[in-house]
Amino acid sequence: GVIVLSDDDGRNWRVAKSPTEVTLTAVHFVDARRGFAVGHDAVILMTEDAGETWKQVHAAPDEQKPLLAIWFENAEHGIAVGAYSSFYRTSDGGKSWQAVAEFAGDLHFNALAGGADGKVFLVGESGLIVRSDDAGRSWTTLTTPYKGSYFGILRVAETSWLAFGLRGNAFRSNDDGARWNLVSPSSAQASLMGGTTVPGGGVVLVGREGTMLESRDRGNSFTARKSADGKALAAVVRLPSGACVLVGE
């Protein structure tokens, strides 16, 4: 349940008080002050003061389904997804959440990405990529060239998306998911776990074995390198200055 925050562009960090001890997996902010964190036991936390204090607004420990991603269309409507096809919606700004049987089966949903135009992509295991054109109210399953797990999805341009995951695979689509092309270098064999866009068309992906992939052309091509200690990197966050913070083992 650890939450850390910074007020000075990542130079200094402090631990915020958390109302839960379960593992947290993802954070999403609706605006500068209101944000959400999700995690195991289907826990959803909410802050209204930029992360200083948090309250628990949902949990379902008996279901044993961790939530892994959360995204909001606007101030009121949001969705949270996770393991075993778990899917929740809110229509009151995150104060309450309702479980929805949106997908059959028990696949793990690992990541969400979307925009103000209502386009949303959801990725998961077994090569799953699904797209919504109406902010998650209906979905279309897309054909993808890889049947392993995807751990992340980024929007890199208006109709361009970058999906990445197991064994260093990263695929880019320029037509809202109709076609996908492999863009990760052959030297990248470790699983890619997190990513972010940076100003000027940059993309940074991170993963196991200290893997770092960097693109300067919106994910059309990448160069690879590894951290000196080789420890797994789980996520990368872009700071307001454009610098990045990488976190992991």
VOPAGU-2260 file (C-alpha; in pm, 1 decimal, decimal comma):
REM VOPAGU-2260
SITE   aa  ch    i         X         Y         Z
SITE  GLY   A    0       0,0       0,0       0,0
SITE  VAL   A    1     296,3     235,1     -27,4
SITE  ILE   A    2     237,2     568,9    -204,7
SITE  VAL   A    3     520,2     818,9    -255,8
SITE  LEU   A    4     488,1    1170,3    -396,2
SITE  SER   A    5     706,2    1462,2    -493,9
SITE  ASP   A    6     636,6    1836,8    -501,7
SITE  ASP   A    7     958,7    1940,0    -674,5
SITE  ASP   A    8     976,6    1756,5   -1006,6
SITE  GLY   A    9    1109,7    1435,7    -856,5
SITE  ARG   A   10    1410,1    1571,6    -668,6
SITE  ASN   A   11    1269,9    1475,1    -328,8
SITE  TRP   A   12    1010,3    1215,8    -230,2
SITE  ARG   A   13     801,6    1141,6      76,9
SITE  VAL   A   14     562,1     864,8     174,8
SITE  ALA   A   15     192,0     948,3     191,3
SITE  LYS   A   16     -34,7     778,4     443,4
SITE  SER   A   17    -221,8     491,2     277,5
SITE  PRO   A   18    -551,3     343,5     400,9
SITE  THR   A   19    -453,8      -6,1     281,6
SITE  GLU   A   20    -166,0    -250,3     309,4
SITE  VAL   A   21    -239,0    -440,5     -11,3
SITE  THR   A   22     -15,7    -412,4    -316,9
SITE  LEU   A   23    -101,1    -116,7    -541,0
SITE  THR   A   24     -45,4    -153,0    -914,5
SITE  ALA   A   25    -147,5     164,0   -1102,4
SITE  VAL   A   26    -222,8     533,8   -1054,6
SITE  HIS   A   27    -432,4     770,5   -1267,0
SITE  PHE   A   28    -505,4    1140,6   -1208,7
SITE  VAL   A   29    -817,3    1304,7   -1351,1
SITE  ASP   A   30    -682,5    1653,5   -1284,9
SITE  ALA   A   31    -412,3    1818,1   -1076,2
SITE  ARG   A   32    -577,9    1723,9    -745,6
SITE  ARG   A   33    -808,3    1424,5    -794,7
SITE  GLY   A   34    -651,3    1087,6    -858,5
SITE  PHE   A   35    -697,6     714,3    -810,0
SITE  ALA   A   36    -484,0     411,7    -728,6
SITE  VAL   A   37    -584,1      48,2    -782,4
SITE  GLY   A   38    -444,9    -279,8    -656,8
SITE  HIS   A   39    -499,1    -623,8    -513,3
SITE  ASP   A   40    -832,1    -719,5    -351,0
SITE  ALA   A   41    -993,5    -495,8    -615,7
SITE  VAL   A   42    -893,1    -199,1    -400,7
SITE  ILE   A   43    -954,2     149,5    -540,3
SITE  LEU   A   44    -817,8     451,5    -354,9
SITE  MET   A   45    -908,0     814,3    -419,2
SITE  THR   A   46    -730,8    1141,3    -341,7
SITE  GLU   A   47    -870,2    1492,9    -378,2
SITE  ASP   A   48    -564,9    1683,7    -259,4
SITE  ALA   A   49    -296,2    1582,1    -510,0
SITE  GLY   A   50    -198,2    1268,5    -320,7
SITE  GLU   A   51    -152,0    1410,2      27,5
SITE  THR   A   52    -435,1    1197,3     169,8
SITE  TRP   A   53    -619,8     894,4      33,4
SITE  LYS   A   54    -943,4     713,0     111,2
SITE  GLN   A   55   -1061,1     369,9       4,0
SITE  VAL   A   56   -1370,1     384,2    -217,4
SITE  HIS   A   57   -1389,4      18,5    -322,9
SITE  ALA   A   58   -1260,2    -327,7    -230,3
SITE  ALA   A   59   -1367,2    -687,3    -295,6
SITE  PRO   A   60   -1112,8    -908,1    -116,1
SITE  ASP   A   61   -1327,0   -1222,9    -136,2
SITE  GLU   A   62   -1308,3   -1218,3    -517,0
SITE  GLN   A   63    -925,9   -1232,5    -515,2
SITE  LYS   A   64    -902,5   -1031,7    -836,9
SITE  PRO   A   65    -633,1    -764,0    -840,7
SITE  LEU   A   66    -699,4    -452,2   -1043,3
SITE  LEU   A   67    -414,2    -354,1   -1274,6
SITE  ALA   A   68    -523,4     -40,1   -1464,4
SITE  ILE   A   69    -760,8     255,3   -1438,3
SITE  TRP   A   70    -864,5     529,8   -1681,7
SITE  PHE   A   71   -1117,0     815,6   -1679,9
SITE  GLU   A   72   -1303,3     952,0   -1980,3
SITE  ASN   A   73   -1387,4    1274,2   -1793,3
SITE  ALA   A   74   -1442,2    1393,0   -1438,5
SITE  GLU   A   75   -1734,9    1155,9   -1380,0
SITE  HIS   A   76   -1692,7     844,2   -1594,1
SITE  GLY   A   77   -1411,0     594,6   -1547,2
SITE  ILE   A   78   -1322,6     226,7   -1576,6
SITE  ALA   A   79   -1088,4      -4,7   -1385,5
SITE  VAL   A   80    -974,7    -346,7   -1508,5
SITE  GLY   A   81    -758,9    -633,1   -1390,9
SITE  ALA   A   82    -709,2   -1005,2   -1349,4
SITE  TYR   A   83    -963,7   -1269,9   -1449,7
SITE  SER   A   84   -1157,0   -1030,2   -1674,8
SITE  SER   A   85   -1244,8    -801,5   -1382,8
SITE  PHE   A   86   -1406,7    -479,1   -1503,9
SITE  TYR   A   87   -1555,7    -192,6   -1301,6
SITE  ARG   A   88   -1727,5     132,3   -1395,8
SITE  THR   A   89   -1801,0     456,9   -1214,5
SITE  SER   A   90   -2036,7     735,0   -1320,4
SITE  ASP   A   91   -2010,2     953,7   -1010,8
SITE  GLY   A   92   -1649,6    1063,7   -1023,0
SITE  GLY   A   93   -1512,1     752,0    -854,9
SITE  LYS   A   94   -1717,1     764,6    -536,1
SITE  SER   A   95   -1876,6     427,4    -614,8
SITE  TRP   A   96   -1787,5     143,9    -851,9
SITE  GLN   A   97   -1997,6    -129,1   -1012,9
SITE  ALA   A   98   -1868,7    -463,7   -1142,1
SITE  VAL   A   99   -1961,2    -523,3   -1507,1
SITE  ALA   A  100   -1947,2    -852,4   -1701,4
SITE  GLU   A  101   -1798,4    -676,9   -2002,9
SITE  PHE   A  102   -1588,4    -971,4   -2125,7
SITE  ALA   A  103   -1632,8   -1346,9   -2100,5
SITE  GLY   A  104   -1354,0   -1575,2   -1979,5
SITE  ASP   A  105   -1079,8   -1512,1   -1727,8
SITE  LEU   A  106    -803,9   -1328,5   -1915,9
SITE  HIS   A  107    -588,3   -1076,3   -1734,1
SITE  PHE   A  108    -635,1    -713,8   -1848,7
SITE  ASN   A  109    -302,3    -539,5   -1789,4
SITE  ALA   A  110    -324,1    -182,3   -1919,0
SITE  LEU   A  111    -550,9      91,0   -2055,3
SITE  ALA   A  112    -484,4     401,9   -2262,8
SITE  GLY   A  113    -727,0     652,1   -2409,1
SITE  GLY   A  114    -797,0    1007,5   -2505,3
SITE  ALA   A  115   -1056,6    1282,2   -2490,8
SITE  ASP   A  116   -1198,6    1167,3   -2826,4
SITE  GLY   A  117   -1331,9     848,4   -2665,2
SITE  LYS   A  118   -1081,2     609,0   -2819,8
SITE  VAL   A  119    -958,5     357,3   -2562,3
SITE  PHE   A  120    -728,7      56,8   -2596,6
SITE  LEU   A  121    -712,0    -230,0   -2347,9
SITE  VAL   A  122    -434,1    -491,0   -2360,7
SITE  GLY   A  123    -374,3    -815,8   -2176,3
SITE  GLU   A  124    -256,6   -1172,3   -2194,6
SITE  SER   A  125    -271,9   -1412,0   -2490,5
SITE  GLY   A  126    -218,6   -1130,0   -2740,3
SITE  LEU   A  127    -533,1    -944,9   -2635,1
SITE  ILE   A  128    -583,5    -595,0   -2773,5
SITE  VAL   A  129    -934,0    -449,4   -2779,2
SITE  ARG   A  130   -1043,7    -102,8   -2889,6
SITE  SER   A  131   -1335,7     115,6   -2793,7
SITE  ASP   A  132   -1448,5     420,2   -2990,2
SITE  ASP   A  133   -1702,2     528,9   -2728,4
SITE  ALA   A  134   -1495,4     555,9   -2409,4
SITE  GLY   A  135   -1533,1     191,7   -2312,2
SITE  ARG   A  136   -1904,1     139,7   -2358,7
SITE  SER   A  137   -1849,2    -112,7   -2640,5
SITE  TRP   A  138   -1539,6    -297,7   -2759,2
SITE  THR   A  139   -1389,3    -453,8   -3072,6
SITE  THR   A  140   -1127,9    -729,5   -3048,0
SITE  LEU   A  141    -834,4    -661,4   -3281,6
SITE  THR   A  142    -611,1    -904,1   -3469,5
SITE  THR   A  143    -251,2    -878,8   -3349,2
SITE  PRO   A  144      70,7   -1043,5   -3467,3
SITE  TYR   A  145     174,6   -1168,4   -3122,2
SITE  LYS   A  146       1,7   -1414,6   -2889,8
SITE  GLY   A  147     204,6   -1342,5   -2578,8
SITE  SER   A  148     105,4   -1100,5   -2305,6
SITE  TYR   A  149      99,2    -724,0   -2354,0
SITE  PHE   A  150     182,2    -530,1   -2038,1
SITE  GLY   A  151     133,7    -175,7   -2165,5
SITE  ILE   A  152     -20,6      46,2   -2432,6
SITE  LEU   A  153      62,4     408,5   -2522,3
SITE  ARG   A  154     -98,7     656,8   -2756,0
SITE  VAL   A  155     189,0     810,7   -2950,7
SITE  ALA   A  156     -10,3    1013,1   -3210,4
SITE  GLU   A  157    -374,0    1074,1   -3304,1
SITE  THR   A  158    -423,0     735,4   -3471,9
SITE  SER   A  159     -97,1     571,1   -3361,0
SITE  TRP   A  160     -60,3     331,5   -3066,9
SITE  LEU   A  161     227,5     136,5   -2917,7
SITE  ALA   A  162     164,3    -199,5   -2746,0
SITE  PHE   A  163     448,7    -373,7   -2561,3
SITE  GLY   A  164     504,4    -674,0   -2341,7
SITE  LEU   A  165     652,6   -1020,6   -2309,9
SITE  ARG   A  166    1004,6   -1099,7   -2436,2
SITE  GLY   A  167    1079,9    -747,8   -2552,6
SITE  ASN   A  168     803,2    -728,1   -2808,9
SITE  ALA   A  169     673,8    -382,1   -2900,6
SITE  PHE   A  170     431,6    -322,5   -3187,3
SITE  ARG   A  171     315,7       7,9   -3338,0
SITE  SER   A  172      -8,7      74,1   -3525,7
SITE  ASN   A  173     -64,1     385,6   -3735,7
SITE  ASP   A  174    -431,4     314,8   -3811,5
SITE  ASP   A  175    -601,5     272,4   -3473,8
SITE  GLY   A  176    -510,1     -93,0   -3445,4
SITE  ALA   A  177    -598,2    -227,4   -3791,2
SITE  ARG   A  178    -234,1    -324,6   -3860,2
SITE  TRP   A  179      64,6    -366,0   -3627,9
SITE  ASN   A  180     438,1    -362,3   -3701,8
SITE  LEU   A  181     720,6    -485,3   -3479,0
SITE  VAL   A  182     936,1    -188,3   -3375,3
SITE  SER   A  183    1150,7    -315,9   -3086,7
SITE  PRO   A  184    1515,4    -400,5   -3169,2
SITE  SER   A  185    1614,3    -766,4   -3189,1
SITE  SER   A  186    1851,1    -714,8   -2894,4
SITE  ALA   A  187    1553,1    -649,7   -2665,3
SITE  GLN   A  188    1456,7    -991,1   -2528,7
SITE  ALA   A  189    1348,0    -902,5   -2173,2
SITE  SER   A  190     982,1    -833,4   -2103,5
SITE  LEU   A  191     876,8    -468,2   -2128,0
SITE  MET   A  192     672,5    -363,2   -1826,0
SITE  GLY   A  193     615,3      13,0   -1844,9
SITE  GLY   A  194     638,9     311,6   -2073,7
SITE  THR   A  195     573,9     680,5   -2122,2
SITE  THR   A  196     582,3     947,6   -2389,7
SITE  VAL   A  197     807,4    1251,6   -2356,8
SITE  PRO   A  198     797,6    1593,8   -2526,2
SITE  GLY   A  199     921,3    1615,8   -2882,7
SITE  GLY   A  200     798,5    1277,0   -2999,4
SITE  GLY   A  201     999,3    1066,6   -2756,3
SITE  VAL   A  202     898,6     733,1   -2604,8
SITE  VAL   A  203    1068,6     543,6   -2322,4
SITE  LEU   A  204     996,6     177,5   -2241,6
SITE  VAL   A  205    1142,3     -13,1   -1945,6
SITE  GLY   A  206    1144,3    -375,5   -1838,4
SITE  ARG   A  207    1319,9    -676,9   -1693,3
SITE  GLU   A  208    1698,1    -705,6   -1664,8
SITE  GLY   A  209    1727,1    -326,4   -1650,1
SITE  THR   A  210    1608,4    -290,3   -2008,2
SITE  MET   A  211    1550,2      62,2   -2139,4
SITE  LEU   A  212    1428,3     133,3   -2493,9
SITE  GLU   A  213    1430,3     490,7   -2623,3
SITE  SER   A  214    1260,1     632,2   -2931,7
SITE  ARG   A  215    1285,5     983,2   -3072,4
SITE  ASP   A  216    1034,6     929,9   -3354,0
SITE  ARG   A  217     709,4     848,5   -3170,1
SITE  GLY   A  218     786,5     479,3   -3143,2
SITE  ASN   A  219     873,9     404,5   -3505,4
SITE  SER   A  220    1220,3     283,2   -3401,2
SITE  PHE   A  221    1406,5     223,8   -3074,1
SITE  THR   A  222    1758,3     202,6   -2939,2
SITE  ALA   A  223    1823,1     -35,6   -2648,5
SITE  ARG   A  224    2041,7     -18,4   -2342,1
SITE  LYS   A  225    2045,7    -163,7   -1991,3
SITE  SER   A  226    2099,3     -22,3   -1646,0
SITE  ALA   A  227    2432,1     -99,7   -1481,7
SITE  ASP   A  228    2283,7    -314,8   -1205,9
SITE  GLY   A  229    2052,0    -511,9   -1436,6
SITE  LYS   A  230    1761,1    -496,7   -1194,9
SITE  ALA   A  231    1406,1    -513,8   -1330,0
SITE  LEU   A  232    1235,6    -182,5   -1407,5
SITE  ALA   A  233     859,6    -181,3   -1357,1
SITE  ALA   A  234     754,2     168,8   -1461,7
SITE  VAL   A  235     870,8     503,7   -1595,2
SITE  VAL   A  236     700,8     835,0   -1519,1
SITE  ARG   A  237     743,9    1161,3   -1709,7
SITE  LEU   A  238     787,0    1464,9   -1486,1
SITE  PRO   A  239     661,4    1816,1   -1571,6
SITE  SER   A  240    1014,0    1918,8   -1670,8
SITE  GLY   A  241    1029,6    1639,8   -1929,3
SITE  ALA   A  242    1273,3    1433,1   -1723,9
SITE  CYS   A  243    1180,9    1075,9   -1631,5
SITE  VAL   A  244    1182,2     873,1   -1312,2
SITE  LEU   A  245    1235,3     498,0   -1345,7
SITE  VAL   A  246    1132,1     260,2   -1067,3
SITE  GLY   A  247    1166,9    -112,6   -1007,2
SITE  GLU   A  248    1355,7    -371,3    -806,5
